[in-house]
Amino acid sequence: LSANMKGILAAAGIDPERFAGSALDVRDALRKVKRRADNPFGVDYGRFSDDQLVDNWNPSIFPNFAMNALPESVQVMRFLPDARDPGRCVFHVWTLARETRPGVRPTPFFGVEDDADLSGATRPPRRRTTQERPELGFVLEQDVSNMALVQRGLASSGCTEVRLSEQEGRIQQLHAEIDRRIAARAAR
């Protein structure tokens, strides 16, 4: 198992060193733990589907808003383009974490600091991060670490087409909507 998967198991109260399954078994193990009335997070998961318990739901809202969502926490992301450089943007991320049982932290997906107050009594200070040190939890840190390389590749003269995964279909929808709006404006 990867270090990230071990961290997810540990956050759910499963000893990763004693976990006998493979990476393919992690989702089922997490579902079982979360479905218990005495689950480590202290969250009532009764209204969540099995997939909502363990999958990172990632809706997007046109033109520049997206979320990563799990029952324990949500990341809200806003992308603001740089007017002078189309290869750059400002990336705002807000992480909202629900209160869990005392001493229990949300999943490490979203970079909630170990000392962050989850009761809502205090607001954590804003952090400014960089592409070199994103401090956003491992999901976004992986994405941010790839952004410069992907952007360079897209701008290269050798890039004649882009093949998107099923999960990245929203990128195709984003560009289709931009094209539709440009065509509608040109038709006026």
MODELLER restraints for C-alpha pairs under 7 A, 6 or more apart:
rsr = mdl.restraints
at = mdl.atoms
rsr.add(forms.Gaussian(group=physical.xy_distance, feature=features.Distance(at['CA:1:A'], at['CA:22:A']), mean=6.86, stdev=0.5))
rsr.add(forms.Gaussian(group=physical.xy_distance, feature=features.Distance(at['CA:1:A'], at['CA:23:A']), mean=5.86, stdev=0.5))
rsr.add(forms.Gaussian(group=physical.xy_distance, feature=features.Distance(at['CA:6:A'], at['CA:16:A']), mean=5.19, stdev=0.5))
rsr.add(forms.Gaussian(group=physical.xy_distance, feature=features.Distance(at['CA:7:A'], at['CA:108:A']), mean=6.67, stdev=0.5))
rsr.add(forms.Gaussian(group=physical.xy_distance, feature=features.Distance(at['CA:8:A'], at['CA:107:A']), mean=5.89, stdev=0.5))
rsr.add(forms.Gaussian(group=physical.xy_distance, feature=features.Distance(at['CA:8:A'], at['CA:108:A']), mean=6.27, stdev=0.5))
rsr.add(forms.Gaussian(group=physical.xy_distance, feature=features.Distance(at['CA:9:A'], at['CA:15:A']), mean=6.73, stdev=0.5))
rsr.add(forms.Gaussian(group=physical.xy_distance, feature=features.Distance(at['CA:9:A'], at['CA:16:A']), mean=5.92, stdev=0.5))
rsr.add(forms.Gaussian(group=physical.xy_distance, feature=features.Distance(at['CA:10:A'], at['CA:16:A']), mean=6.11, stdev=0.5))
rsr.add(forms.Gaussian(group=physical.xy_distance, feature=features.Distance(at['CA:11:A'], at['CA:105:A']), mean=6.62, stdev=0.5))
rsr.add(forms.Gaussian(group=physical.xy_distance, feature=features.Distance(at['CA:11:A'], at['CA:106:A']), mean=6.88, stdev=0.5))
rsr.add(forms.Gaussian(group=physical.xy_distance, feature=features.Distance(at['CA:11:A'], at['CA:107:A']), mean=5.75, stdev=0.5))
rsr.add(forms.Gaussian(group=physical.xy_distance, feature=features.Distance(at['CA:12:A'], at['CA:30:A']), mean=6.92, stdev=0.5))
rsr.add(forms.Gaussian(group=physical.xy_distance, feature=features.Distance(at['CA:12:A'], at['CA:40:A']), mean=6.13, stdev=0.5))
rsr.add(forms.Gaussian(group=physical.xy_distance, feature=features.Distance(at['CA:13:A'], at['CA:40:A']), mean=6.28, stdev=0.5))
rsr.add(forms.Gaussian(group=physical.xy_distance, feature=features.Distance(at['CA:27:A'], at['CA:54:A']), mean=6.16, stdev=0.5))
rsr.add(forms.Gaussian(group=physical.xy_distance, feature=features.Distance(at['CA:30:A'], at['CA:54:A']), mean=6.86, stdev=0.5))
rsr.add(forms.Gaussian(group=physical.xy_distance, feature=features.Distance(at['CA:31:A'], at['CA:50:A']), mean=6.55, stdev=0.5))
rsr.add(forms.Gaussian(group=physical.xy_distance, feature=features.Distance(at['CA:31:A'], at['CA:53:A']), mean=6.35, stdev=0.5))
rsr.add(forms.Gaussian(group=physical.xy_distance, feature=features.Distance(at['CA:31:A'], at['CA:54:A']), mean=6.77, stdev=0.5))
rsr.add(forms.Gaussian(group=physical.xy_distance, feature=features.Distance(at['CA:33:A'], at['CA:39:A']), mean=5.81, stdev=0.5))
rsr.add(forms.Gaussian(group=physical.xy_distance, feature=features.Distance(at['CA:34:A'], at['CA:45:A']), mean=6.84, stdev=0.5))
rsr.add(forms.Gaussian(group=physical.xy_distance, feature=features.Distance(at['CA:35:A'], at['CA:45:A']), mean=6.55, stdev=0.5))
rsr.add(forms.Gaussian(group=physical.xy_distance, feature=features.Distance(at['CA:40:A'], at['CA:104:A']), mean=6.93, stdev=0.5))
rsr.add(forms.Gaussian(group=physical.xy_distance, feature=features.Distance(at['CA:41:A'], at['CA:100:A']), mean=5.07, stdev=0.5))
rsr.add(forms.Gaussian(group=physical.xy_distance, feature=features.Distance(at['CA:41:A'], at['CA:101:A']), mean=5.58, stdev=0.5))
rsr.add(forms.Gaussian(group=physical.xy_distance, feature=features.Distance(at['CA:41:A'], at['CA:104:A']), mean=6.25, stdev=0.5))
rsr.add(forms.Gaussian(group=physical.xy_distance, feature=features.Distance(at['CA:42:A'], at['CA:100:A']), mean=5.65, stdev=0.5))
rsr.add(forms.Gaussian(group=physical.xy_distance, feature=features.Distance(at['CA:42:A'], at['CA:101:A']), mean=5.23, stdev=0.5))
rsr.add(forms.Gaussian(group=physical.xy_distance, feature=features.Distance(at['CA:43:A'], at['CA:100:A']), mean=6.85, stdev=0.5))
rsr.add(forms.Gaussian(group=physical.xy_distance, feature=features.Distance(at['CA:52:A'], at['CA:70:A']), mean=6.75, stdev=0.5))
rsr.add(forms.Gaussian(group=physical.xy_distance, feature=features.Distance(at['CA:53:A'], at['CA:70:A']), mean=6.80, stdev=0.5))
rsr.add(forms.Gaussian(group=physical.xy_distance, feature=features.Distance(at['CA:53:A'], at['CA:71:A']), mean=6.52, stdev=0.5))
rsr.add(forms.Gaussian(group=physical.xy_distance, feature=features.Distance(at['CA:55:A'], at['CA:70:A']), mean=6.90, stdev=0.5))
rsr.add(forms.Gaussian(group=physical.xy_distance, feature=features.Distance(at['CA:56:A'], at['CA:68:A']), mean=5.92, stdev=0.5))
rsr.add(forms.Gaussian(group=physical.xy_distance, feature=features.Distance(at['CA:56:A'], at['CA:69:A']), mean=5.52, stdev=0.5))
rsr.add(forms.Gaussian(group=physical.xy_distance, feature=features.Distance(at['CA:56:A'], at['CA:70:A']), mean=5.70, stdev=0.5))
rsr.add(forms.Gaussian(group=physical.xy_distance, feature=features.Distance(at['CA:57:A'], at['CA:68:A']), mean=5.63, stdev=0.5))
rsr.add(forms.Gaussian(group=physical.xy_distance, feature=features.Distance(at['CA:57:A'], at['CA:69:A']), mean=4.99, stdev=0.5))
rsr.add(forms.Gaussian(group=physical.xy_distance, feature=features.Distance(at['CA:57:A'], at['CA:70:A']), mean=6.68, stdev=0.5))
rsr.add(forms.Gaussian(group=physical.xy_distance, feature=features.Distance(at['CA:58:A'], at['CA:66:A']), mean=6.73, stdev=0.5))
rsr.add(forms.Gaussian(group=physical.xy_distance, feature=features.Distance(at['CA:58:A'], at['CA:67:A']), mean=5.25, stdev=0.5))
rsr.add(forms.Gaussian(group=physical.xy_distance, feature=features.Distance(at['CA:58:A'], at['CA:68:A']), mean=4.68, stdev=0.5))
rsr.add(forms.Gaussian(group=physical.xy_distance, feature=features.Distance(at['CA:58:A'], at['CA:69:A']), mean=6.34, stdev=0.5))
rsr.add(forms.Gaussian(group=physical.xy_distance, feature=features.Distance(at['CA:59:A'], at['CA:66:A']), mean=5.73, stdev=0.5))
rsr.add(forms.Gaussian(group=physical.xy_distance, feature=features.Distance(at['CA:59:A'], at['CA:67:A']), mean=5.68, stdev=0.5))
rsr.add(forms.Gaussian(group=physical.xy_distance, feature=features.Distance(at['CA:60:A'], at['CA:66:A']), mean=4.14, stdev=0.5))
rsr.add(forms.Gaussian(group=physical.xy_distance, feature=features.Distance(at['CA:60:A'], at['CA:67:A']), mean=6.54, stdev=0.5))
rsr.add(forms.Gaussian(group=physical.xy_distance, feature=features.Distance(at['CA:62:A'], at['CA:174:A']), mean=6.89, stdev=0.5))
rsr.add(forms.Gaussian(group=physical.xy_distance, feature=features.Distance(at['CA:64:A'], at['CA:78:A']), mean=5.68, stdev=0.5))
rsr.add(forms.Gaussian(group=physical.xy_distance, feature=features.Distance(at['CA:64:A'], at['CA:79:A']), mean=5.27, stdev=0.5))
rsr.add(forms.Gaussian(group=physical.xy_distance, feature=features.Distance(at['CA:65:A'], at['CA:77:A']), mean=5.73, stdev=0.5))
rsr.add(forms.Gaussian(group=physical.xy_distance, feature=features.Distance(at['CA:65:A'], at['CA:78:A']), mean=4.71, stdev=0.5))
rsr.add(forms.Gaussian(group=physical.xy_distance, feature=features.Distance(at['CA:65:A'], at['CA:79:A']), mean=6.64, stdev=0.5))
rsr.add(forms.Gaussian(group=physical.xy_distance, feature=features.Distance(at['CA:66:A'], at['CA:76:A']), mean=6.15, stdev=0.5))
rsr.add(forms.Gaussian(group=physical.xy_distance, feature=features.Distance(at['CA:66:A'], at['CA:77:A']), mean=5.18, stdev=0.5))
rsr.add(forms.Gaussian(group=physical.xy_distance, feature=features.Distance(at['CA:66:A'], at['CA:78:A']), mean=6.60, stdev=0.5))
rsr.add(forms.Gaussian(group=physical.xy_distance, feature=features.Distance(at['CA:67:A'], at['CA:74:A']), mean=6.81, stdev=0.5))
rsr.add(forms.Gaussian(group=physical.xy_distance, feature=features.Distance(at['CA:67:A'], at['CA:75:A']), mean=5.39, stdev=0.5))
rsr.add(forms.Gaussian(group=physical.xy_distance, feature=features.Distance(at['CA:67:A'], at['CA:76:A']), mean=4.59, stdev=0.5))
rsr.add(forms.Gaussian(group=physical.xy_distance, feature=features.Distance(at['CA:67:A'], at['CA:77:A']), mean=5.81, stdev=0.5))
rsr.add(forms.Gaussian(group=physical.xy_distance, feature=features.Distance(at['CA:68:A'], at['CA:74:A']), mean=5.64, stdev=0.5))
rsr.add(forms.Gaussian(group=physical.xy_distance, feature=features.Distance(at['CA:68:A'], at['CA:75:A']), mean=5.01, stdev=0.5))
rsr.add(forms.Gaussian(group=physical.xy_distance, feature=features.Distance(at['CA:68:A'], at['CA:76:A']), mean=6.75, stdev=0.5))
rsr.add(forms.Gaussian(group=physical.xy_distance, feature=features.Distance(at['CA:69:A'], at['CA:75:A']), mean=6.39, stdev=0.5))
rsr.add(forms.Gaussian(group=physical.xy_distance, feature=features.Distance(at['CA:72:A'], at['CA:97:A']), mean=6.03, stdev=0.5))
rsr.add(forms.Gaussian(group=physical.xy_distance, feature=features.Distance(at['CA:72:A'], at['CA:98:A']), mean=5.66, stdev=0.5))
rsr.add(forms.Gaussian(group=physical.xy_distance, feature=features.Distance(at['CA:72:A'], at['CA:106:A']), mean=5.84, stdev=0.5))
rsr.add(forms.Gaussian(group=physical.xy_distance, feature=features.Distance(at['CA:73:A'], at['CA:96:A']), mean=5.47, stdev=0.5))
rsr.add(forms.Gaussian(group=physical.xy_distance, feature=features.Distance(at['CA:73:A'], at['CA:97:A']), mean=4.14, stdev=0.5))
rsr.add(forms.Gaussian(group=physical.xy_distance, feature=features.Distance(at['CA:73:A'], at['CA:98:A']), mean=5.96, stdev=0.5))
rsr.add(forms.Gaussian(group=physical.xy_distance, feature=features.Distance(at['CA:73:A'], at['CA:106:A']), mean=6.93, stdev=0.5))
rsr.add(forms.Gaussian(group=physical.xy_distance, feature=features.Distance(at['CA:74:A'], at['CA:95:A']), mean=5.77, stdev=0.5))
rsr.add(forms.Gaussian(group=physical.xy_distance, feature=features.Distance(at['CA:74:A'], at['CA:96:A']), mean=5.19, stdev=0.5))
rsr.add(forms.Gaussian(group=physical.xy_distance, feature=features.Distance(at['CA:74:A'], at['CA:97:A']), mean=6.45, stdev=0.5))
rsr.add(forms.Gaussian(group=physical.xy_distance, feature=features.Distance(at['CA:75:A'], at['CA:93:A']), mean=6.52, stdev=0.5))
rsr.add(forms.Gaussian(group=physical.xy_distance, feature=features.Distance(at['CA:75:A'], at['CA:94:A']), mean=5.56, stdev=0.5))
rsr.add(forms.Gaussian(group=physical.xy_distance, feature=features.Distance(at['CA:75:A'], at['CA:95:A']), mean=4.40, stdev=0.5))
rsr.add(forms.Gaussian(group=physical.xy_distance, feature=features.Distance(at['CA:75:A'], at['CA:96:A']), mean=6.26, stdev=0.5))
rsr.add(forms.Gaussian(group=physical.xy_distance, feature=features.Distance(at['CA:75:A'], at['CA:110:A']), mean=6.93, stdev=0.5))
rsr.add(forms.Gaussian(group=physical.xy_distance, feature=features.Distance(at['CA:76:A'], at['CA:93:A']), mean=5.63, stdev=0.5))
rsr.add(forms.Gaussian(group=physical.xy_distance, feature=features.Distance(at['CA:76:A'], at['CA:94:A']), mean=5.07, stdev=0.5))
rsr.add(forms.Gaussian(group=physical.xy_distance, feature=features.Distance(at['CA:76:A'], at['CA:95:A']), mean=6.36, stdev=0.5))
rsr.add(forms.Gaussian(group=physical.xy_distance, feature=features.Distance(at['CA:77:A'], at['CA:92:A']), mean=5.61, stdev=0.5))
rsr.add(forms.Gaussian(group=physical.xy_distance, feature=features.Distance(at['CA:77:A'], at['CA:93:A']), mean=4.57, stdev=0.5))
rsr.add(forms.Gaussian(group=physical.xy_distance, feature=features.Distance(at['CA:77:A'], at['CA:94:A']), mean=6.52, stdev=0.5))
rsr.add(forms.Gaussian(group=physical.xy_distance, feature=features.Distance(at['CA:78:A'], at['CA:91:A']), mean=5.89, stdev=0.5))
rsr.add(forms.Gaussian(group=physical.xy_distance, feature=features.Distance(at['CA:78:A'], at['CA:92:A']), mean=5.11, stdev=0.5))
rsr.add(forms.Gaussian(group=physical.xy_distance, feature=features.Distance(at['CA:78:A'], at['CA:93:A']), mean=6.59, stdev=0.5))
rsr.add(forms.Gaussian(group=physical.xy_distance, feature=features.Distance(at['CA:79:A'], at['CA:89:A']), mean=6.41, stdev=0.5))
rsr.add(forms.Gaussian(group=physical.xy_distance, feature=features.Distance(at['CA:79:A'], at['CA:90:A']), mean=5.85, stdev=0.5))
rsr.add(forms.Gaussian(group=physical.xy_distance, feature=features.Distance(at['CA:79:A'], at['CA:91:A']), mean=4.76, stdev=0.5))
rsr.add(forms.Gaussian(group=physical.xy_distance, feature=features.Distance(at['CA:79:A'], at['CA:92:A']), mean=6.43, stdev=0.5))
rsr.add(forms.Gaussian(group=physical.xy_distance, feature=features.Distance(at['CA:80:A'], at['CA:89:A']), mean=5.38, stdev=0.5))
rsr.add(forms.Gaussian(group=physical.xy_distance, feature=features.Distance(at['CA:80:A'], at['CA:90:A']), mean=5.05, stdev=0.5))
rsr.add(forms.Gaussian(group=physical.xy_distance, feature=features.Distance(at['CA:80:A'], at['CA:91:A']), mean=6.45, stdev=0.5))
rsr.add(forms.Gaussian(group=physical.xy_distance, feature=features.Distance(at['CA:81:A'], at['CA:88:A']), mean=6.44, stdev=0.5))
rsr.add(forms.Gaussian(group=physical.xy_distance, feature=features.Distance(at['CA:81:A'], at['CA:89:A']), mean=4.29, stdev=0.5))
rsr.add(forms.Gaussian(group=physical.xy_distance, feature=features.Distance(at['CA:81:A'], at['CA:90:A']), mean=6.40, stdev=0.5))
rsr.add(forms.Gaussian(group=physical.xy_distance, feature=features.Distance(at['CA:82:A'], at['CA:88:A']), mean=5.59, stdev=0.5))
rsr.add(forms.Gaussian(group=physical.xy_distance, feature=features.Distance(at['CA:82:A'], at['CA:89:A']), mean=4.92, stdev=0.5))
rsr.add(forms.Gaussian(group=physical.xy_distance, feature=features.Distance(at['CA:87:A'], at['CA:151:A']), mean=6.48, stdev=0.5))
rsr.add(forms.Gaussian(group=physical.xy_distance, feature=features.Distance(at['CA:95:A'], at['CA:110:A']), mean=7.00, stdev=0.5))
rsr.add(forms.Gaussian(group=physical.xy_distance, feature=features.Distance(at['CA:97:A'], at['CA:118:A']), mean=6.60, stdev=0.5))
rsr.add(forms.Gaussian(group=physical.xy_distance, feature=features.Distance(at['CA:98:A'], at['CA:118:A']), mean=6.32, stdev=0.5))
rsr.add(forms.Gaussian(group=physical.xy_distance, feature=features.Distance(at['CA:99:A'], at['CA:118:A']), mean=4.79, stdev=0.5))
rsr.add(forms.Gaussian(group=physical.xy_distance, feature=features.Distance(at['CA:99:A'], at['CA:119:A']), mean=5.34, stdev=0.5))
rsr.add(forms.Gaussian(group=physical.xy_distance, feature=features.Distance(at['CA:108:A'], at['CA:137:A']), mean=6.29, stdev=0.5))
rsr.add(forms.Gaussian(group=physical.xy_distance, feature=features.Distance(at['CA:109:A'], at['CA:137:A']), mean=5.19, stdev=0.5))
rsr.add(forms.Gaussian(group=physical.xy_distance, feature=features.Distance(at['CA:109:A'], at['CA:138:A']), mean=5.64, stdev=0.5))
rsr.add(forms.Gaussian(group=physical.xy_distance, feature=features.Distance(at['CA:109:A'], at['CA:139:A']), mean=5.75, stdev=0.5))
rsr.add(forms.Gaussian(group=physical.xy_distance, feature=features.Distance(at['CA:110:A'], at['CA:136:A']), mean=6.00, stdev=0.5))
rsr.add(forms.Gaussian(group=physical.xy_distance, feature=features.Distance(at['CA:110:A'], at['CA:137:A']), mean=4.20, stdev=0.5))
rsr.add(forms.Gaussian(group=physical.xy_distance, feature=features.Distance(at['CA:110:A'], at['CA:138:A']), mean=6.82, stdev=0.5))
rsr.add(forms.Gaussian(group=physical.xy_distance, feature=features.Distance(at['CA:110:A'], at['CA:139:A']), mean=6.89, stdev=0.5))
rsr.add(forms.Gaussian(group=physical.xy_distance, feature=features.Distance(at['CA:111:A'], at['CA:135:A']), mean=6.51, stdev=0.5))
rsr.add(forms.Gaussian(group=physical.xy_distance, feature=features.Distance(at['CA:111:A'], at['CA:136:A']), mean=4.84, stdev=0.5))
rsr.add(forms.Gaussian(group=physical.xy_distance, feature=features.Distance(at['CA:111:A'], at['CA:137:A']), mean=3.47, stdev=0.5))
rsr.add(forms.Gaussian(group=physical.xy_distance, feature=features.Distance(at['CA:116:A'], at['CA:124:A']), mean=6.54, stdev=0.5))
rsr.add(forms.Gaussian(group=physical.xy_distance, feature=features.Distance(at['CA:129:A'], at['CA:135:A']), mean=6.59, stdev=0.5))
rsr.add(forms.Gaussian(group=physical.xy_distance, feature=features.Distance(at['CA:131:A'], at['CA:144:A']), mean=6.28, stdev=0.5))
rsr.add(forms.Gaussian(group=physical.xy_distance, feature=features.Distance(at['CA:131:A'], at['CA:145:A']), mean=6.86, stdev=0.5))
rsr.add(forms.Gaussian(group=physical.xy_distance, feature=features.Distance(at['CA:134:A'], at['CA:141:A']), mean=5.89, stdev=0.5))
rsr.add(forms.Gaussian(group=physical.xy_distance, feature=features.Distance(at['CA:135:A'], at['CA:141:A']), mean=6.78, stdev=0.5))
rsr.add(forms.Gaussian(group=physical.xy_distance, feature=features.Distance(at['CA:153:A'], at['CA:159:A']), mean=6.69, stdev=0.5))
